[in-house]
Amino acid sequence: MQLDIAIGSNLRKSPYYEATIRAGVRSFSVYNHMLIPAHFGDPEGEYRRLMEGVAMWDVAAQRQVELNGPDAAKLAQYLTPRNLAGTKLGQGRYVPICDYDGHLINDPVLLKLSDTRFWLSVADSDIHLFAQAIAREKGWNVKVLEPDVSPLAIQGPKATDLVAQMFGDWVRELKYFWFRETELDGIPMVLARSGWSKQGGFELYLTDATKGEALWDKVAEAGRAFGIGPGAPNDIERIESGLVSYGSDMRLQVTPADPFEMGLGALVDLEGGHDFVGRAALMAKAKTPPVRRRVGLWVEGRPEAAGNPVALMHGGKEVGVMSDLAYSPRLGRSIGMALLASDIPLGAVGLTAALPSGAVAVTPTELPFSA
């Protein structure tokens, strides 16, 4: 049965929207109140391009929250438990953001464009409202706004050669999460070595929405010789690689989790002397080992994903939650991601995932997955 979803004025379209329609997009999802392509009709081919070649993704829904003004650095530091001292111009940092109870509410990449201007490249949530409220309550001299920025991702093992051909060999020298302001045939952007995959790549942060289709077409044309094709952030590869997904692996309203449970404890600096949202709660949590930890799951058979978190059961008790599930062509097995009780060891038997189609046996394993 085919279902149609109406596209109303409450769902924003990206600057690449018409280009993705021309490219044959077959499914959209909603992220940060925007439409984001989910696939282009060939999920296996899109996975293969990411793993073996190069893919282009419309990720404009990965919105930017700009902090701009004399107190921008102060607000950026107050938002995250990660110590930002020493962050250089042109450098990005992965920064967990917590609420006052120490629960993760986002995990953006912070980009430092100047001493008074920062972007937070955010996951799916209204973090700009949170940041704006804090700035106003503190009385800090900083504007919180959404700039005209729309990322386009180029990902895969051939991405570096393609981007170097388009922009020059200087891109090969960029360290991961570092970036530079540049342009392509008059199209302005920030070019960053980043992206939501472990296959390598870049994100082109377009800074003029009117040039979205032109940028898409230039990337598609330059990538033709490399076998480029359209796709979307890939759930299979992200599970294989153990990448964290806010909104999937944890979400405050569904599966609240703290940085220690998610394996991000090394980014929580309780000794740096700086204050930040959730500091007292995280100090209390740090005194005892986390009761849950993030693990991979080997999943029996090829069950269909539930599309939402499902309970993990052991001995008649709920011992965790499986957040995502996919079949891995590379591994030839179904795999999942979970938050599991810390006292259950890797390799433990007798665990099941309570899928809608019935209980399925699972075995916890390390992340990232290995054959």
Contacts in CASP RR format, 6 or more apart in sequence:
PFRMAT RR
TARGET T0000
AUTHOR 0000-0000-0000
METHOD contacts of the structure
MODEL  1
MQLDIAIGSNLRKSPYYEATIRAGVRSFSVYNHMLIPAHFGDPEGEYRRL
MEGVAMWDVAAQRQVELNGPDAAKLAQYLTPRNLAGTKLGQGRYVPICDY
DGHLINDPVLLKLSDTRFWLSVADSDIHLFAQAIAREKGWNVKVLEPDVS
PLAIQGPKATDLVAQMFGDWVRELKYFWFRETELDGIPMVLARSGWSKQG
GFELYLTDATKGEALWDKVAEAGRAFGIGPGAPNDIERIESGLVSYGSDM
RLQVTPADPFEMGLGALVDLEGGHDFVGRAALMAKAKTPPVRRRVGLWVE
GRPEAAGNPVALMHGGKEVGVMSDLAYSPRLGRSIGMALLASDIPLGAVG
LTAALPSGAVAVTPTELPFSA
5 28 0 8 1.000
7 13 0 8 1.000
7 35 0 8 1.000
10 33 0 8 1.000
11 30 0 8 1.000
11 33 0 8 1.000
11 34 0 8 1.000
11 35 0 8 1.000
12 33 0 8 1.000
12 34 0 8 1.000
12 35 0 8 1.000
13 34 0 8 1.000
13 35 0 8 1.000
14 20 0 8 1.000
14 34 0 8 1.000
14 35 0 8 1.000
14 36 0 8 1.000
14 58 0 8 1.000
14 60 0 8 1.000
14 61 0 8 1.000
14 150 0 8 1.000
15 60 0 8 1.000
15 150 0 8 1.000
15 206 0 8 1.000
15 209 0 8 1.000
15 210 0 8 1.000
15 211 0 8 1.000
15 212 0 8 1.000
15 213 0 8 1.000
16 58 0 8 1.000
16 60 0 8 1.000
16 150 0 8 1.000
16 152 0 8 1.000
16 212 0 8 1.000
16 213 0 8 1.000
16 215 0 8 1.000
16 216 0 8 1.000
17 35 0 8 1.000
17 58 0 8 1.000
18 213 0 8 1.000
19 58 0 8 1.000
19 212 0 8 1.000
19 213 0 8 1.000
19 216 0 8 1.000
19 217 0 8 1.000
20 37 0 8 1.000
20 40 0 8 1.000
20 58 0 8 1.000
20 216 0 8 1.000
20 230 0 8 1.000
23 40 0 8 1.000
23 216 0 8 1.000
23 220 0 8 1.000
23 229 0 8 1.000
23 230 0 8 1.000
24 40 0 8 1.000
24 41 0 8 1.000
24 230 0 8 1.000
25 37 0 8 1.000
25 39 0 8 1.000
25 40 0 8 1.000
25 230 0 8 1.000
26 38 0 8 1.000
26 39 0 8 1.000
26 40 0 8 1.000
26 41 0 8 1.000
27 37 0 8 1.000
27 38 0 8 1.000
27 39 0 8 1.000
27 41 0 8 1.000
28 35 0 8 1.000
28 36 0 8 1.000
28 37 0 8 1.000
28 38 0 8 1.000
29 35 0 8 1.000
29 36 0 8 1.000
29 37 0 8 1.000
29 38 0 8 1.000
30 36 0 8 1.000
31 61 0 8 1.000
31 62 0 8 1.000
31 124 0 8 1.000
32 61 0 8 1.000
32 62 0 8 1.000
32 63 0 8 1.000
32 122 0 8 1.000
32 124 0 8 1.000
32 125 0 8 1.000
34 60 0 8 1.000
34 61 0 8 1.000
34 63 0 8 1.000
35 61 0 8 1.000
36 58 0 8 1.000
36 59 0 8 1.000
36 60 0 8 1.000
36 61 0 8 1.000
36 232 0 8 1.000
37 57 0 8 1.000
37 58 0 8 1.000
37 230 0 8 1.000
37 231 0 8 1.000
37 232 0 8 1.000
38 232 0 8 1.000
39 46 0 8 1.000
39 231 0 8 1.000
39 232 0 8 1.000
40 46 0 8 1.000
40 229 0 8 1.000
40 230 0 8 1.000
40 231 0 8 1.000
40 232 0 8 1.000
44 329 0 8 1.000
46 55 0 8 1.000
46 229 0 8 1.000
46 230 0 8 1.000
46 231 0 8 1.000
46 232 0 8 1.000
46 234 0 8 1.000
47 234 0 8 1.000
47 236 0 8 1.000
47 237 0 8 1.000
47 329 0 8 1.000
48 329 0 8 1.000
49 55 0 8 1.000
49 156 0 8 1.000
49 227 0 8 1.000
49 228 0 8 1.000
49 229 0 8 1.000
49 231 0 8 1.000
50 155 0 8 1.000
50 156 0 8 1.000
50 197 0 8 1.000
50 199 0 8 1.000
50 231 0 8 1.000
50 234 0 8 1.000
50 237 0 8 1.000
51 156 0 8 1.000
51 157 0 8 1.000
51 199 0 8 1.000
51 237 0 8 1.000
51 330 0 8 1.000
52 157 0 8 1.000
53 156 0 8 1.000
53 157 0 8 1.000
53 158 0 8 1.000
53 159 0 8 1.000
53 226 0 8 1.000
53 227 0 8 1.000
53 228 0 8 1.000
54 154 0 8 1.000
54 155 0 8 1.000
54 156 0 8 1.000
54 157 0 8 1.000
54 158 0 8 1.000
54 159 0 8 1.000
54 162 0 8 1.000
54 223 0 8 1.000
54 226 0 8 1.000
54 227 0 8 1.000
54 228 0 8 1.000
54 229 0 8 1.000
55 154 0 8 1.000
55 155 0 8 1.000
55 156 0 8 1.000
55 228 0 8 1.000
55 229 0 8 1.000
55 230 0 8 1.000
55 231 0 8 1.000
56 152 0 8 1.000
56 153 0 8 1.000
56 154 0 8 1.000
56 155 0 8 1.000
56 216 0 8 1.000
56 219 0 8 1.000
56 220 0 8 1.000
56 228 0 8 1.000
56 229 0 8 1.000
56 230 0 8 1.000
56 231 0 8 1.000
57 152 0 8 1.000
57 153 0 8 1.000
57 154 0 8 1.000
57 155 0 8 1.000
57 230 0 8 1.000
57 231 0 8 1.000
57 232 0 8 1.000
57 233 0 8 1.000
58 152 0 8 1.000
58 216 0 8 1.000
58 230 0 8 1.000
58 232 0 8 1.000
59 151 0 8 1.000
59 152 0 8 1.000
59 153 0 8 1.000
59 196 0 8 1.000
59 203 0 8 1.000
59 233 0 8 1.000
60 150 0 8 1.000
60 151 0 8 1.000
60 152 0 8 1.000
60 206 0 8 1.000
61 124 0 8 1.000
62 121 0 8 1.000
62 122 0 8 1.000
62 123 0 8 1.000
62 151 0 8 1.000
63 121 0 8 1.000
63 122 0 8 1.000
63 128 0 8 1.000
63 146 0 8 1.000
63 149 0 8 1.000
64 119 0 8 1.000
64 120 0 8 1.000
64 121 0 8 1.000
64 122 0 8 1.000
64 146 0 8 1.000
64 147 0 8 1.000
64 149 0 8 1.000
64 205 0 8 1.000
65 108 0 8 1.000
65 119 0 8 1.000
65 120 0 8 1.000
65 122 0 8 1.000
65 127 0 8 1.000
65 128 0 8 1.000
65 131 0 8 1.000
65 144 0 8 1.000
65 145 0 8 1.000
65 146 0 8 1.000
66 117 0 8 1.000
66 118 0 8 1.000
66 119 0 8 1.000
66 120 0 8 1.000
66 143 0 8 1.000
66 144 0 8 1.000
66 145 0 8 1.000
66 146 0 8 1.000
66 147 0 8 1.000
67 75 0 8 1.000
67 76 0 8 1.000
67 117 0 8 1.000
67 118 0 8 1.000
67 119 0 8 1.000
67 120 0 8 1.000
67 131 0 8 1.000
67 135 0 8 1.000
67 142 0 8 1.000
67 143 0 8 1.000
67 144 0 8 1.000
68 116 0 8 1.000
68 117 0 8 1.000
68 118 0 8 1.000
68 142 0 8 1.000
68 143 0 8 1.000
68 144 0 8 1.000
68 145 0 8 1.000
69 116 0 8 1.000
69 117 0 8 1.000
69 141 0 8 1.000
69 142 0 8 1.000
69 143 0 8 1.000
70 116 0 8 1.000
70 141 0 8 1.000
70 142 0 8 1.000
71 135 0 8 1.000
71 140 0 8 1.000
71 141 0 8 1.000
71 142 0 8 1.000
72 115 0 8 1.000
72 116 0 8 1.000
72 117 0 8 1.000
72 118 0 8 1.000
72 142 0 8 1.000
73 84 0 8 1.000
73 115 0 8 1.000
73 116 0 8 1.000
73 118 0 8 1.000
74 140 0 8 1.000
74 142 0 8 1.000
75 131 0 8 1.000
75 134 0 8 1.000
75 135 0 8 1.000
75 138 0 8 1.000
75 140 0 8 1.000
75 142 0 8 1.000
75 144 0 8 1.000
76 84 0 8 1.000
76 110 0 8 1.000
76 118 0 8 1.000
76 120 0 8 1.000
77 83 0 8 1.000
77 84 0 8 1.000
77 274 0 8 1.000
77 276 0 8 1.000
78 134 0 8 1.000
78 138 0 8 1.000
78 274 0 8 1.000
78 275 0 8 1.000
78 276 0 8 1.000
78 277 0 8 1.000
79 95 0 8 1.000
79 97 0 8 1.000
79 120 0 8 1.000
79 130 0 8 1.000
79 131 0 8 1.000
79 134 0 8 1.000
79 276 0 8 1.000
79 277 0 8 1.000
80 95 0 8 1.000
80 96 0 8 1.000
80 97 0 8 1.000
80 98 0 8 1.000
80 110 0 8 1.000
80 276 0 8 1.000
81 96 0 8 1.000
81 98 0 8 1.000
81 259 0 8 1.000
81 267 0 8 1.000
81 268 0 8 1.000
81 269 0 8 1.000
81 270 0 8 1.000
81 276 0 8 1.000
81 278 0 8 1.000
81 279 0 8 1.000
81 282 0 8 1.000
82 93 0 8 1.000
82 94 0 8 1.000
82 95 0 8 1.000
82 96 0 8 1.000
82 267 0 8 1.000
82 268 0 8 1.000
82 269 0 8 1.000
83 269 0 8 1.000
83 272 0 8 1.000
83 274 0 8 1.000
84 93 0 8 1.000
84 95 0 8 1.000
84 110 0 8 1.000
85 274 0 8 1.000
87 93 0 8 1.000
87 110 0 8 1.000
87 112 0 8 1.000
88 112 0 8 1.000
89 112 0 8 1.000
89 113 0 8 1.000
89 114 0 8 1.000
89 115 0 8 1.000
90 111 0 8 1.000
90 112 0 8 1.000
90 113 0 8 1.000
90 178 0 8 1.000
90 179 0 8 1.000
90 180 0 8 1.000
91 111 0 8 1.000
91 112 0 8 1.000
91 177 0 8 1.000
91 178 0 8 1.000
91 179 0 8 1.000
92 109 0 8 1.000
92 110 0 8 1.000
92 111 0 8 1.000
92 112 0 8 1.000
92 177 0 8 1.000
92 178 0 8 1.000
92 179 0 8 1.000
92 192 0 8 1.000
92 194 0 8 1.000
93 109 0 8 1.000
93 110 0 8 1.000
93 112 0 8 1.000
93 177 0 8 1.000
94 107 0 8 1.000
94 108 0 8 1.000
94 109 0 8 1.000
94 110 0 8 1.000
94 177 0 8 1.000
94 267 0 8 1.000
95 107 0 8 1.000
95 108 0 8 1.000
95 109 0 8 1.000
95 110 0 8 1.000
95 120 0 8 1.000
95 267 0 8 1.000
96 104 0 8 1.000
96 106 0 8 1.000
96 107 0 8 1.000
96 259 0 8 1.000
96 262 0 8 1.000
96 264 0 8 1.000
96 267 0 8 1.000
96 268 0 8 1.000
97 104 0 8 1.000
97 105 0 8 1.000
97 106 0 8 1.000
97 107 0 8 1.000
97 108 0 8 1.000
97 127 0 8 1.000
97 130 0 8 1.000
97 277 0 8 1.000
98 104 0 8 1.000
98 105 0 8 1.000
98 258 0 8 1.000
98 259 0 8 1.000
98 276 0 8 1.000
98 277 0 8 1.000
98 278 0 8 1.000
98 281 0 8 1.000
98 282 0 8 1.000
99 105 0 8 1.000
99 252 0 8 1.000
99 277 0 8 1.000
99 278 0 8 1.000
100 277 0 8 1.000
100 278 0 8 1.000
100 281 0 8 1.000
101 278 0 8 1.000
101 281 0 8 1.000
102 258 0 8 1.000
102 259 0 8 1.000
102 278 0 8 1.000
102 281 0 8 1.000
102 282 0 8 1.000
102 285 0 8 1.000
103 252 0 8 1.000
103 256 0 8 1.000
103 257 0 8 1.000
103 258 0 8 1.000
104 246 0 8 1.000
104 250 0 8 1.000
104 252 0 8 1.000
104 256 0 8 1.000
104 257 0 8 1.000
104 258 0 8 1.000
104 259 0 8 1.000
104 262 0 8 1.000
104 264 0 8 1.000
105 125 0 8 1.000
105 127 0 8 1.000
105 130 0 8 1.000
105 246 0 8 1.000
105 252 0 8 1.000
106 120 0 8 1.000
106 122 0 8 1.000
106 123 0 8 1.000
106 125 0 8 1.000
106 127 0 8 1.000
106 246 0 8 1.000
107 123 0 8 1.000
107 244 0 8 1.000
107 246 0 8 1.000
107 264 0 8 1.000
108 120 0 8 1.000
108 121 0 8 1.000
108 122 0 8 1.000
108 123 0 8 1.000
108 127 0 8 1.000
109 120 0 8 1.000
109 121 0 8 1.000
109 177 0 8 1.000
109 194 0 8 1.000
110 118 0 8 1.000
110 119 0 8 1.000
110 120 0 8 1.000
110 121 0 8 1.000
111 118 0 8 1.000
111 119 0 8 1.000
111 120 0 8 1.000
111 121 0 8 1.000
111 179 0 8 1.000
111 190 0 8 1.000
111 192 0 8 1.000
112 118 0 8 1.000
113 119 0 8 1.000
113 181 0 8 1.000
113 190 0 8 1.000
119 147 0 8 1.000
119 149 0 8 1.000
119 205 0 8 1.000
120 127 0 8 1.000
120 131 0 8 1.000
121 151 0 8 1.000
122 128 0 8 1.000
123 245 0 8 1.000
123 246 0 8 1.000
123 247 0 8 1.000
124 246 0 8 1.000
124 247 0 8 1.000
125 246 0 8 1.000
125 247 0 8 1.000
125 251 0 8 1.000
128 144 0 8 1.000
128 145 0 8 1.000
128 146 0 8 1.000
131 144 0 8 1.000
132 144 0 8 1.000
134 277 0 8 1.000
135 142 0 8 1.000
135 144 0 8 1.000
147 207 0 8 1.000
148 207 0 8 1.000
148 208 0 8 1.000
148 209 0 8 1.000
149 190 0 8 1.000
149 205 0 8 1.000
149 206 0 8 1.000
149 207 0 8 1.000
150 205 0 8 1.000
150 206 0 8 1.000
150 209 0 8 1.000
150 212 0 8 1.000
151 203 0 8 1.000
151 204 0 8 1.000
151 205 0 8 1.000
151 206 0 8 1.000
152 203 0 8 1.000
152 204 0 8 1.000
152 206 0 8 1.000
152 212 0 8 1.000
152 215 0 8 1.000
152 216 0 8 1.000
152 219 0 8 1.000
153 195 0 8 1.000
153 196 0 8 1.000
153 201 0 8 1.000
153 202 0 8 1.000
153 203 0 8 1.000
153 204 0 8 1.000
153 233 0 8 1.000
154 162 0 8 1.000
154 163 0 8 1.000
154 201 0 8 1.000
154 202 0 8 1.000
154 203 0 8 1.000
154 204 0 8 1.000
154 219 0 8 1.000
154 228 0 8 1.000
155 195 0 8 1.000
155 196 0 8 1.000
155 197 0 8 1.000
155 199 0 8 1.000
155 200 0 8 1.000
155 201 0 8 1.000
155 202 0 8 1.000
156 197 0 8 1.000
156 199 0 8 1.000
156 200 0 8 1.000
156 201 0 8 1.000
157 199 0 8 1.000
157 200 0 8 1.000
158 226 0 8 1.000
158 227 0 8 1.000
159 199 0 8 1.000
159 200 0 8 1.000
159 201 0 8 1.000
159 202 0 8 1.000
160 171 0 8 1.000
160 172 0 8 1.000
160 200 0 8 1.000
160 201 0 8 1.000
160 202 0 8 1.000
161 226 0 8 1.000
162 222 0 8 1.000
162 223 0 8 1.000
162 226 0 8 1.000
162 228 0 8 1.000
163 171 0 8 1.000
163 191 0 8 1.000
163 201 0 8 1.000
163 202 0 8 1.000
164 171 0 8 1.000
164 172 0 8 1.000
165 222 0 8 1.000
166 184 0 8 1.000
166 218 0 8 1.000
166 219 0 8 1.000
166 222 0 8 1.000
167 182 0 8 1.000
167 184 0 8 1.000
167 191 0 8 1.000
170 180 0 8 1.000
171 191 0 8 1.000
171 193 0 8 1.000
171 202 0 8 1.000
174 180 0 8 1.000
174 191 0 8 1.000
174 192 0 8 1.000
174 193 0 8 1.000
175 193 0 8 1.000
176 193 0 8 1.000
176 194 0 8 1.000
177 192 0 8 1.000
177 193 0 8 1.000
177 194 0 8 1.000
178 192 0 8 1.000
178 193 0 8 1.000
179 190 0 8 1.000
179 191 0 8 1.000
179 192 0 8 1.000
179 193 0 8 1.000
179 194 0 8 1.000
179 205 0 8 1.000
180 190 0 8 1.000
180 191 0 8 1.000
181 188 0 8 1.000
181 189 0 8 1.000
181 190 0 8 1.000
181 191 0 8 1.000
182 189 0 8 1.000
182 190 0 8 1.000
182 191 0 8 1.000
183 189 0 8 1.000
184 204 0 8 1.000
184 215 0 8 1.000
184 218 0 8 1.000
185 218 0 8 1.000
187 206 0 8 1.000
187 208 0 8 1.000
187 211 0 8 1.000
187 212 0 8 1.000
187 214 0 8 1.000
187 215 0 8 1.000
187 218 0 8 1.000
188 206 0 8 1.000
188 207 0 8 1.000
188 208 0 8 1.000
188 211 0 8 1.000
189 204 0 8 1.000
189 205 0 8 1.000
189 206 0 8 1.000
189 207 0 8 1.000
189 215 0 8 1.000
190 204 0 8 1.000
190 205 0 8 1.000
190 207 0 8 1.000
191 202 0 8 1.000
191 203 0 8 1.000
191 204 0 8 1.000
191 205 0 8 1.000
192 202 0 8 1.000
192 203 0 8 1.000
192 205 0 8 1.000
193 201 0 8 1.000
193 202 0 8 1.000
194 201 0 8 1.000
194 202 0 8 1.000
194 203 0 8 1.000
195 201 0 8 1.000
195 202 0 8 1.000
195 203 0 8 1.000
196 233 0 8 1.000
196 238 0 8 1.000
196 243 0 8 1.000
197 233 0 8 1.000
197 234 0 8 1.000
197 237 0 8 1.000
197 238 0 8 1.000
197 241 0 8 1.000
197 243 0 8 1.000
198 237 0 8 1.000
198 241 0 8 1.000
198 243 0 8 1.000
198 368 0 8 1.000
199 237 0 8 1.000
204 215 0 8 1.000
204 219 0 8 1.000
206 212 0 8 1.000
206 215 0 8 1.000
219 228 0 8 1.000
220 228 0 8 1.000
220 229 0 8 1.000
220 230 0 8 1.000
235 324 0 8 1.000
235 326 0 8 1.000
236 326 0 8 1.000
236 327 0 8 1.000
236 328 0 8 1.000
236 329 0 8 1.000
238 245 0 8 1.000
239 296 0 8 1.000
239 324 0 8 1.000
239 325 0 8 1.000
239 326 0 8 1.000
239 328 0 8 1.000
239 335 0 8 1.000
239 336 0 8 1.000
239 337 0 8 1.000
239 369 0 8 1.000
240 328 0 8 1.000
240 330 0 8 1.000
240 331 0 8 1.000
240 335 0 8 1.000
240 368 0 8 1.000
240 369 0 8 1.000
241 368 0 8 1.000
241 369 0 8 1.000
242 296 0 8 1.000
242 337 0 8 1.000
242 367 0 8 1.000
242 368 0 8 1.000
242 369 0 8 1.000
244 262 0 8 1.000
244 264 0 8 1.000
244 294 0 8 1.000
245 323 0 8 1.000
245 324 0 8 1.000
247 254 0 8 1.000
248 323 0 8 1.000
248 324 0 8 1.000
248 337 0 8 1.000
249 255 0 8 1.000
249 257 0 8 1.000
249 262 0 8 1.000
249 294 0 8 1.000
249 323 0 8 1.000
249 324 0 8 1.000
249 337 0 8 1.000
249 339 0 8 1.000
250 256 0 8 1.000
250 257 0 8 1.000
250 262 0 8 1.000
250 323 0 8 1.000
250 339 0 8 1.000
254 308 0 8 1.000
254 309 0 8 1.000
255 309 0 8 1.000
255 321 0 8 1.000
255 323 0 8 1.000
255 339 0 8 1.000
257 292 0 8 1.000
257 339 0 8 1.000
258 282 0 8 1.000
258 285 0 8 1.000
258 290 0 8 1.000
259 265 0 8 1.000
259 267 0 8 1.000
259 268 0 8 1.000
259 282 0 8 1.000
260 268 0 8 1.000
260 282 0 8 1.000
260 285 0 8 1.000
260 286 0 8 1.000
260 290 0 8 1.000
261 290 0 8 1.000
261 291 0 8 1.000
261 292 0 8 1.000
261 293 0 8 1.000
261 294 0 8 1.000
261 339 0 8 1.000
262 294 0 8 1.000
262 339 0 8 1.000
263 293 0 8 1.000
263 294 0 8 1.000
268 282 0 8 1.000
268 286 0 8 1.000
270 279 0 8 1.000
270 282 0 8 1.000
270 283 0 8 1.000
270 286 0 8 1.000
289 342 0 8 1.000
290 342 0 8 1.000
291 341 0 8 1.000
291 342 0 8 1.000
292 320 0 8 1.000
292 339 0 8 1.000
292 340 0 8 1.000
292 341 0 8 1.000
292 342 0 8 1.000
293 339 0 8 1.000
293 340 0 8 1.000
293 342 0 8 1.000
294 337 0 8 1.000
294 338 0 8 1.000
294 339 0 8 1.000
294 340 0 8 1.000
294 367 0 8 1.000
295 337 0 8 1.000
295 338 0 8 1.000
295 339 0 8 1.000
295 340 0 8 1.000
295 346 0 8 1.000
295 364 0 8 1.000
295 365 0 8 1.000
295 366 0 8 1.000
295 367 0 8 1.000
296 335 0 8 1.000
296 336 0 8 1.000
296 337 0 8 1.000
296 338 0 8 1.000
296 364 0 8 1.000
296 365 0 8 1.000
296 366 0 8 1.000
296 367 0 8 1.000
296 369 0 8 1.000
297 322 0 8 1.000
297 325 0 8 1.000
297 335 0 8 1.000
297 336 0 8 1.000
297 337 0 8 1.000
297 338 0 8 1.000
297 353 0 8 1.000
297 362 0 8 1.000
297 363 0 8 1.000
297 364 0 8 1.000
297 365 0 8 1.000
298 333 0 8 1.000
298 334 0 8 1.000
298 335 0 8 1.000
298 362 0 8 1.000
298 363 0 8 1.000
298 365 0 8 1.000
299 325 0 8 1.000
299 333 0 8 1.000
299 334 0 8 1.000
299 335 0 8 1.000
299 336 0 8 1.000
299 353 0 8 1.000
299 360 0 8 1.000
299 361 0 8 1.000
299 362 0 8 1.000
300 334 0 8 1.000
300 360 0 8 1.000
300 361 0 8 1.000
300 362 0 8 1.000
301 333 0 8 1.000
301 334 0 8 1.000
301 360 0 8 1.000
302 327 0 8 1.000
302 334 0 8 1.000
303 325 0 8 1.000
303 334 0 8 1.000
303 355 0 8 1.000
303 357 0 8 1.000
303 360 0 8 1.000
304 355 0 8 1.000
304 357 0 8 1.000
305 324 0 8 1.000
305 325 0 8 1.000
305 326 0 8 1.000
306 325 0 8 1.000
306 355 0 8 1.000
306 356 0 8 1.000
309 321 0 8 1.000
309 322 0 8 1.000
309 323 0 8 1.000
310 321 0 8 1.000
310 322 0 8 1.000
310 353 0 8 1.000
310 354 0 8 1.000
310 355 0 8 1.000
310 356 0 8 1.000
311 318 0 8 1.000
311 320 0 8 1.000
311 321 0 8 1.000
311 322 0 8 1.000
311 353 0 8 1.000
311 354 0 8 1.000
312 318 0 8 1.000
312 319 0 8 1.000
312 320 0 8 1.000
312 321 0 8 1.000
312 322 0 8 1.000
312 338 0 8 1.000
312 340 0 8 1.000
312 351 0 8 1.000
312 352 0 8 1.000
312 353 0 8 1.000
312 354 0 8 1.000
312 362 0 8 1.000
313 319 0 8 1.000
313 351 0 8 1.000
313 352 0 8 1.000
313 353 0 8 1.000
313 354 0 8 1.000
313 359 0 8 1.000
314 344 0 8 1.000
314 348 0 8 1.000
314 350 0 8 1.000
314 351 0 8 1.000
314 352 0 8 1.000
315 350 0 8 1.000
319 340 0 8 1.000
319 341 0 8 1.000
319 344 0 8 1.000
319 351 0 8 1.000
320 338 0 8 1.000
320 339 0 8 1.000
320 340 0 8 1.000
320 341 0 8 1.000
321 338 0 8 1.000
321 339 0 8 1.000
322 336 0 8 1.000
322 337 0 8 1.000
322 338 0 8 1.000
322 353 0 8 1.000
322 362 0 8 1.000
323 336 0 8 1.000
323 337 0 8 1.000
323 338 0 8 1.000
323 339 0 8 1.000
324 336 0 8 1.000
324 337 0 8 1.000
325 334 0 8 1.000
325 335 0 8 1.000
325 336 0 8 1.000
325 337 0 8 1.000
325 353 0 8 1.000
325 355 0 8 1.000
326 334 0 8 1.000
326 335 0 8 1.000
326 336 0 8 1.000
327 333 0 8 1.000
327 334 0 8 1.000
327 335 0 8 1.000
328 334 0 8 1.000
328 335 0 8 1.000
328 369 0 8 1.000
330 371 0 8 1.000
331 369 0 8 1.000
331 371 0 8 1.000
335 369 0 8 1.000
336 362 0 8 1.000
337 367 0 8 1.000
338 362 0 8 1.000
338 364 0 8 1.000
340 364 0 8 1.000
344 351 0 8 1.000
344 364 0 8 1.000
345 364 0 8 1.000
346 364 0 8 1.000
346 365 0 8 1.000
346 366 0 8 1.000
347 363 0 8 1.000
347 364 0 8 1.000
347 365 0 8 1.000
348 363 0 8 1.000
348 364 0 8 1.000
349 363 0 8 1.000
350 361 0 8 1.000
351 361 0 8 1.000
351 362 0 8 1.000
351 363 0 8 1.000
351 364 0 8 1.000
352 359 0 8 1.000
352 360 0 8 1.000
352 361 0 8 1.000
352 362 0 8 1.000
353 359 0 8 1.000
353 360 0 8 1.000
353 362 0 8 1.000
END
